[in-house]
Amino acid sequence: MEQEPPLVGGCACGAVRYEVTGKPISVHACHCTDCQTLSGSAFGLSMVLNLSDIVVTQGKVQINDFTASKNRMHRHHCATCGVAIWFSSPGYEGIIAIKPGTLDDTSGLRPIAHMWYRSAQPWLDVGDDVPVFQEQPSFDELIELGRKAYGG
């Protein structure tokens, strides 16, 4: 990621605005079938950060709970337009996964990993030097890749 915090973003209708004040732990592309379904696309892009590193500066996010692959998840979204801003999970207290497409400027984003590549669409070829994991890497592996990419 070439941009330095703070990063700003919001939902499609503008009712919710937020600011990211810290560096991400990870930016990764997940190719699992749950992320494909939730994103409505070939993969889900997530920016993982500490909950303390996001500040909602306008509006209020609404939360709905759902289960994906037997894991309880919380979807934080705009109550007006429904755009998902971030996800959280009870298994990762204090950690969230922002949907980077909601950032105002995504030009500096680049995934540091591809995960669940065994479920990737057959026509997709990442063709880059980013590590590819056939399944879920450990959180420690993502943290280490993030340290290399973002410093710290």
C-alpha positions in Angstrom: 0.0 0.0 0.0 1.6 3.2 -1.1 -0.8 5.6 0.7 -0.2 6.6 4.3 -2.9 7.0 6.8 -5.3 8.6 7.3 -7.3 7.1 4.5 -10.9 8.2 4.0 -13.9 6.4 2.6 -17.7 5.9 2.8 -20.7 4.2 1.4 -22.3 4.7 -2.0 -24.9 7.2 -0.9 -22.6 9.3 1.3 -24.6 8.8 4.5 -21.6 7.0 6.2 -18.1 8.4 6.1 -15.0 7.0 7.9 -11.3 7.5 8.4 -8.6 4.9 8.8 -6.0 6.2 11.1 -3.5 3.3 11.2 -1.7 1.0 8.9 -3.4 -2.2 7.8 -2.4 -5.6 9.2 -3.1 -7.1 5.7 -4.7 -6.4 2.4 -5.6 -9.7 0.8 -7.8 -11.2 -1.9 -9.9 -14.1 -0.6 -11.2 -16.5 -3.3 -13.4 -18.7 -1.0 -16.9 -19.3 -2.1 -18.3 -17.3 0.8 -16.3 -14.2 -0.2 -17.4 -14.7 -3.8 -21.0 -14.8 -2.7 -20.7 -11.9 -0.3 -18.9 -9.7 -2.9 -21.0 -10.8 -5.9 -17.7 -11.1 -7.7 -14.7 -13.4 -8.3 -13.1 -12.7 -4.9 -13.4 -10.5 -1.9 -10.8 -7.9 -1.2 -10.2 -7.1 2.5 -8.1 -4.6 4.4 -7.6 -6.1 7.9 -6.9 -3.6 10.7 -7.4 -3.0 14.4 -10.9 -1.8 15.3 -9.2 1.2 17.1 -7.8 2.3 13.7 -11.2 3.2 12.2 -13.3 6.3 13.1 -16.8 6.8 11.7 -16.9 10.5 11.0 -20.4 10.8 9.6 -23.6 8.7 10.0 -24.0 5.4 11.7 -23.3 1.8 10.6 -25.9 -0.8 11.0 -24.9 -4.4 12.0 -26.5 -7.6 10.9 -25.3 -11.1 11.9 -24.9 -14.1 9.6 -23.1 -17.4 9.4 -20.5 -18.2 6.7 -18.8 -21.6 6.7 -20.0 -22.2 10.2 -18.4 -18.9 11.4 -20.5 -16.2 13.0 -19.9 -12.8 11.2 -21.1 -9.3 11.7 -21.7 -7.1 8.6 -21.3 -3.4 9.3 -23.1 -1.5 6.6 -24.9 1.7 5.7 -28.6 1.6 6.7 -29.6 3.7 3.7 -27.8 2.1 0.7 -26.8 -1.2 2.2 -23.1 -1.0 1.2 -20.9 -3.2 3.4 -18.2 -1.1 5.0 -16.5 -3.7 7.2 -16.9 -7.2 8.6 -16.0 -8.5 12.1 -16.0 -11.9 13.7 -16.4 -12.9 17.4 -13.3 -15.0 17.0 -11.1 -12.0 16.2 -12.0 -9.4 18.8 -10.6 -6.0 18.1 -9.9 -6.8 14.4 -12.0 -5.8 11.4 -11.9 -6.3 7.7 -12.7 -3.2 5.7 -14.0 -3.5 2.2 -11.4 -1.4 0.4 -13.7 -0.6 -2.5 -15.3 1.9 -0.1 -12.1 4.0 0.2 -12.2 7.2 -1.8 -8.8 6.4 -3.3 -7.9 2.8 -4.0 -5.0 3.6 -6.4 -2.3 2.5 -3.8 -4.0 -0.8 -2.8 -2.3 -4.0 -3.7 -3.0 -7.4 -2.1 -0.2 -8.9 -0.1 -1.7 -12.4 -0.5 -4.3 -14.5 -2.3 -6.0 -17.1 -0.1 -8.4 -19.9 -0.8 -7.0 -20.0 -4.3 -8.2 -23.6 -4.7 -11.7 -22.1 -5.0 -10.8 -19.3 -7.4 -12.7 -18.9 -10.6 -11.0 -21.1 -13.3 -10.5 -18.2 -15.7 -8.6 -16.1 -13.0 -4.8 -15.9 -13.2 -3.3 -13.6 -10.6 0.0 -13.5 -12.5 1.8 -11.5 -9.9 4.5 -12.0 -7.3 2.1 -12.0 -4.4 2.0 -15.2 -2.3 -0.8 -17.6 -3.2 -2.3 -19.9 -0.5 -4.6 -22.7 -1.6 -6.4 -22.5 1.7 -6.5 -20.2 4.8 -3.0 -19.0 5.9 -2.5 -18.6 9.6 -3.1 -15.1 11.0 0.6 -15.0 12.0 1.6 -15.5 8.3 -0.7 -12.6 7.3 0.8 -10.4 10.1 4.3 -11.3 8.9 3.5 -10.5 5.2 1.9 -7.2 6.4 5.0 -6.2 8.4 7.1 -6.8 5.3 4.7 -4.8 3.1 3.9 -1.9 5.4 6.7 -1.8 7.9 6.4 -2.1 11.7 
